[in-house]
């Protein structure tokens, strides 16, 4: 049976043993690998850059309360630091 090469478009015949190759020759296989790696890198590069930008934004945001301020608020309400953190968590993540 004749198959068409994905790179050059030539028709080639497969021996029937093993998987059918997508290309007609090792040179076309090499070209196919290069183009697939470039496509993957473009997608991966965009993902990495967006993650880096998000990390920079998170670093620039000031923290709302420092450890000492939270501890002071907790003592005013007769709570421990951990209990106060639980209160903050429950405020940020309400039950639906």
N, CA, C and O of each residue as an XYZ file, in Angstrom:
384
protein
N       0.849     -1.178      0.000
C       0.000      0.000      0.000
C       0.890      1.235      0.000
O       1.953      1.248      0.620
N       0.444      2.269     -0.700
C       1.219      3.497     -0.790
C       0.748      4.485      0.268
O      -0.447      4.631      0.527
N       1.716      5.155      0.867
C       1.447      6.179      1.866
C       2.103      7.470      1.411
O       3.069      7.454      0.648
N       1.569      8.593      1.887
C       2.115      9.889      1.514
C       2.984     10.434      2.644
O       2.582     10.403      3.807
N       4.163     10.926      2.311
C       5.100     11.502      3.286
C       4.529     12.810      3.823
O       4.030     13.631      3.054
N       4.598     13.005      5.127
C       4.070     14.211      5.755
C       4.910     15.445      5.464
O       4.419     16.569      5.573
N       6.168     15.247      5.096
C       7.069     16.387      4.895
C       7.121     16.815      3.433
O       6.817     17.962      3.104
N       7.509     15.884      2.555
C       7.720     16.250      1.156
C       6.528     15.927      0.256
O       6.440     16.457     -0.851
N       5.617     15.077      0.704
C       4.445     14.756     -0.085
C       4.622     13.614     -1.068
O       3.680     13.262     -1.779
N       5.819     13.025     -1.124
C       6.047     11.899     -2.025
C       5.321     10.667     -1.498
O       5.036     10.549     -0.307
N       5.033      9.762     -2.416
C       4.417      8.502     -2.028
C       5.494      7.458     -1.809
O       6.479      7.404     -2.544
N       5.300      6.620     -0.783
C       6.256      5.560     -0.491
C       5.490      4.317     -0.066
O       4.318      4.380      0.304
N       6.182      3.189     -0.128
C       5.560      1.931      0.225
C       6.139      1.432      1.538
O       7.343      1.535      1.771
N       5.298      0.903      2.379
C       5.726      0.380      3.677
C       5.793     -1.133      3.597
O       4.951     -1.772      2.966
N       6.813     -1.706      4.249
C       7.030     -3.156      4.171
C       5.966     -3.947      4.922
O       5.762     -5.127      4.637
N       5.296     -3.326      5.863
C       4.273     -4.021      6.630
C       4.774     -4.540      7.960
O       3.985     -5.046      8.757
N       6.053     -4.430      8.219
C       6.612     -4.860      9.505
C       6.729     -3.666     10.439
O       7.286     -2.631     10.073
N       6.205     -3.815     11.631
C       6.289     -2.737     12.621
C       5.340     -1.601     12.298
O       4.421     -1.745     11.492
N       5.581     -0.460     12.949
C       4.732      0.712     12.724
C       5.009      1.328     11.374
O       6.115      1.243     10.838
N       3.974      1.953     10.836
C       4.142      2.652      9.571
C       4.830      3.979      9.842
O       4.355      4.757     10.669
N       5.941      4.256      9.164
C       6.600      5.549      9.364
C       5.776      6.667      8.737
O       5.031      6.441      7.782
N       5.912      7.854      9.272
C       5.155      9.008      8.772
C       5.863      9.687      7.607
O       5.271     10.509      6.909
N       7.136      9.340      7.397
C       7.927      9.974      6.356
C       8.555      8.921      5.453
O       8.614      7.737      5.786
N       9.027      9.395      4.291
C       9.556      8.469      3.302
C      11.040      8.170      3.494
O      11.521      7.148      3.006
N      11.774      9.030      4.189
C      13.218      8.841      4.322
C      13.702      9.377      5.666
O      12.977     10.105      6.345
N      14.921      9.020      6.048
C      15.473      9.566      7.303
C      15.628     11.089      7.268
O      15.496     11.748      8.299
N      15.906     11.651      6.086
C      16.043     13.107      5.976
C      14.707     13.796      6.276
O      14.658     14.801      6.985
N      13.623     13.234      5.720
C      12.295     13.796      5.995
C      11.915     13.605      7.466
O      11.275     14.469      8.065
N      12.311     12.473      8.037
C      12.028     12.234      9.454
C      12.729     13.271     10.317
O      12.170     13.759     11.299
N      13.968     13.604      9.937
C      14.726     14.618     10.680
C      14.030     15.979     10.582
O      13.884     16.674     11.587
N      13.601     16.360      9.380
C      12.888     17.628      9.196
C      11.593     17.660     10.006
O      11.254     18.680     10.606
N      10.880     16.547     10.020
C       9.628     16.461     10.779
C       9.896     16.650     12.267
O       9.154     17.355     12.951
N      10.954     16.022     12.767
C      11.297     16.168     14.192
C      11.642     17.607     14.536
O      11.241     18.112     15.585
N      12.381     18.265     13.662
C      12.769     19.656     13.916
C      11.533     20.550     13.977
O      11.410     21.376     14.881
N      10.618     20.389     13.022
C       9.432     21.250     13.022
C       8.540     20.964     14.227
O       7.974     21.892     14.806
N       8.407     19.701     14.611
C       7.592     19.369     15.779
C       8.201     19.943     17.052
O       7.473     20.415     17.926
N       9.540     19.909     17.171
C      10.199     20.483     18.344
C       9.997     21.990     18.397
O       9.788     22.551     19.472
N      10.058     22.649     17.243
C       9.832     24.104     17.209
C       8.413     24.445     17.653
O       8.207     25.372     18.436
N       7.438     23.692     17.149
C       6.044     23.937     17.535
C       5.856     23.731     19.038
O       5.202     24.533     19.705
N       6.432     22.655     19.562
C       6.322     22.379     20.989
C       6.981     23.492     21.789
O       6.435     23.934     22.800
N       8.142     23.948     21.351
C       8.862     24.975     22.093
C       8.083     26.282     22.117
O       8.084     26.980     23.130
N       7.420     26.624     21.018
C       6.644     27.861     20.998
C       5.524     27.810     22.032
O       5.274     28.798     22.722
N       4.853     26.676     22.143
C       3.784     26.520     23.129
C       4.367     26.534     24.537
O       3.841     27.204     25.425
N       5.453     25.795     24.739
C       6.081     25.678     26.056
C       6.637     27.030     26.494
O       6.520     27.398     27.663
N       7.239     27.771     25.564
C       7.828     29.067     25.889
C       6.753     30.034     26.380
O       6.971     30.755     27.354
N       5.602     30.058     25.722
C       4.512     30.931     26.156
C       4.042     30.555     27.553
O       3.751     31.430     28.369
N       3.966     29.266     27.831
C       3.531     28.808     29.151
C       4.532     29.231     30.227
O       4.137     29.724     31.283
N       5.815     29.043     29.962
C       6.864     29.404     30.923
C       6.855     30.909     31.169
O       6.945     31.349     32.316
N       6.748     31.699     30.106
C       6.751     33.152     30.266
C       5.557     33.625     31.086
O       5.701     34.523     31.915
N       4.385     33.041     30.872
C       3.220     33.463     31.650
C       3.385     33.085     33.121
O       2.966     33.835     34.003
N       3.993     31.928     33.394
C       4.240     31.533     34.784
C       5.229     32.481     35.448
O       5.055     32.844     36.612
N       6.260     32.883     34.720
C       7.248     33.817     35.275
C       6.616     35.166     35.589
O       6.902     35.769     36.623
N       5.767     35.631     34.702
C       5.098     36.918     34.921
C       4.201     36.838     36.152
O       4.176     37.762     36.964
N       3.469     35.741     36.291
C       2.599     35.588     37.454
C       3.409     35.551     38.742
O       2.979     36.113     39.749
N       4.571     34.904     38.736
C       5.417     34.865     39.930
C       5.918     36.262     40.281
O       5.974     36.622     41.457
N       6.284     37.054     39.266
C       6.756     38.408     39.527
C       5.645     39.259     40.127
O       5.891     40.051     41.037
N       4.431     39.102     39.625
C       3.304     39.871     40.147
C       3.047     39.498     41.602
O       2.799     40.371     42.435
N       3.105     38.203     41.911
C       2.877     37.763     43.282
C       3.946     38.315     44.222
O       3.650     38.668     45.364
N       5.194     38.391     43.741
C       6.270     38.902     44.586
C       6.091     40.388     44.860
O       6.435     40.864     45.942
N       5.552     41.132     43.882
C       5.416     42.570     44.045
C       4.277     42.962     44.977
O       4.311     44.036     45.577
N       3.276     42.110     45.103
C       2.155     42.444     45.963
C       2.574     42.443     47.435
O       3.178     41.477     47.902
N       2.264     43.496     48.155
C       2.621     43.513     49.573
C       1.706     42.580     50.359
O       0.540     42.393     50.011
N       2.246     42.009     51.407
C       1.430     41.159     52.267
C       0.508     42.044     53.084
O       0.869     43.148     53.490
N      -0.686     41.532     53.312
C      -1.677     42.337     54.015
C      -1.287     42.542     55.479
O      -1.291     43.669     55.974
N      -0.956     41.465     56.161
C      -0.618     41.553     57.578
C       0.681     40.797     57.829
O       0.933     39.743     57.244
N       1.477     41.349     58.693
C       2.694     40.644     59.074
C       2.367     39.681     60.214
O       1.274     39.715     60.779
N       3.310     38.844     60.532
C       3.122     37.863     61.590
C       2.776     38.539     62.916
O       1.891     38.082     63.640
N       3.476     39.625     63.227
C       3.234     40.324     64.491
C       1.835     40.945     64.528
O       1.169     40.930     65.563
N       1.397     41.491     63.388
C       0.061     42.105     63.354
C      -1.034     41.050     63.528
O      -2.018     41.275     64.233
N      -0.853     39.905     62.883
C      -1.846     38.827     63.021
C      -1.881     38.323     64.453
O      -2.951     38.071     65.006
N      -0.715     38.179     65.045
C      -0.644     37.711     66.424
C      -1.323     38.708     67.363
O      -2.002     38.308     68.309
N      -1.145     39.980     67.109
C      -1.781     41.013     67.937
C      -3.308     40.962     67.796
O      -4.031     41.051     68.789
N      -3.790     40.818     66.559
C      -5.236     40.697     66.339
C      -5.800     39.460     67.041
O      -6.892     39.498     67.608
N      -5.050     38.383     66.996
C      -5.503     37.136     67.622
C      -5.608     37.302     69.131
O      -6.577     36.845     69.737
N      -4.633     37.944     69.735
C      -4.654     38.104     71.191
C      -5.791     39.014     71.640
O      -6.342     38.842     72.727
N      -6.140     39.988     70.790
C      -7.269     40.860     71.121
C      -8.580     40.071     71.169
O      -9.494     40.409     71.921
N      -8.657     39.004     70.345
C      -9.870     38.200     70.284
C      -9.747     36.904     71.093
O     -10.588     36.013     70.974
N      -8.704     36.804     71.909
C      -8.436     35.622     72.724
C      -8.315     34.344     71.892
O      -8.863     33.298     72.240
N      -7.577     34.463     70.774
C      -7.317     33.322     69.896
C      -5.810     33.123     69.764
O      -5.019     34.012     70.080
N      -5.436     31.948     69.294
C      -4.022     31.728     68.986
C      -3.765     32.182     67.557
O      -4.697     32.481     66.810
N      -2.503     32.231     67.191
C      -2.123     32.635     65.835
C      -2.735     31.677     64.807
O      -3.273     32.123     63.794
N      -2.660     30.387     65.054
C      -3.202     29.389     64.137
C      -4.707     29.500     63.976
O      -5.232     29.349     62.873
N      -5.398     29.763     65.069
C      -6.846     29.936     64.997
C      -7.194     31.174     64.171
O      -8.163     31.173     63.411
N      -6.398     32.224     64.328
C      -6.646     33.445     63.561
C      -6.415     33.194     62.080
O      -7.162     33.705     61.245
N      -5.394     32.415     61.740
C      -5.143     32.069     60.337
C      -6.318     31.272     59.782
O      -6.688     31.434     58.620
N      -6.901     30.416     60.608
C      -8.083     29.675     60.196
C      -9.254     30.583     59.903
O     -10.007     30.355     58.957
N      -9.407     31.619     60.719
C     -10.470     32.605     60.493
C     -10.245     33.308     59.158
O     -11.185     33.478     58.381
N      -9.009     33.716     58.887
C      -8.699     34.382     57.622
C      -8.969     33.456     56.443
O      -9.503     33.884     55.419
N      -8.600     32.186     56.589
C      -8.814     31.218     55.510
C     -10.299     31.044     55.217
O     -10.714     30.988     54.059
N     -11.089     30.958     56.279
C     -12.528     30.794     56.099
C     -13.169     32.021     55.450
O     -14.152     31.902     54.719
N     -12.610     33.196     55.722
C     -13.121     34.412     55.086
C     -12.791     34.445     53.589
O     -13.600     34.893     52.777
N     -11.602     33.969     53.239
C     -11.182     33.963     51.836
C     -11.852     32.848     51.033
O     -12.081     33.007     49.834
N     -12.168     31.716     51.678
C     -12.734     30.560     50.996
C     -14.075     30.176     51.612
O     -14.149     29.215     52.379
N     -15.117     30.903     51.292
C     -16.428     30.584     51.884
C     -16.956     29.254     51.360
O     -16.651     28.851     50.237
N     -17.737     28.589     52.171
C     -18.358     27.328     51.783
C     -19.519     27.638     50.856
O     -20.323     28.530     51.126
N     -19.599     26.897     49.765
C     -20.644     27.180     48.776
C     -21.909     26.483     49.090
O     -22.887     26.617     48.354
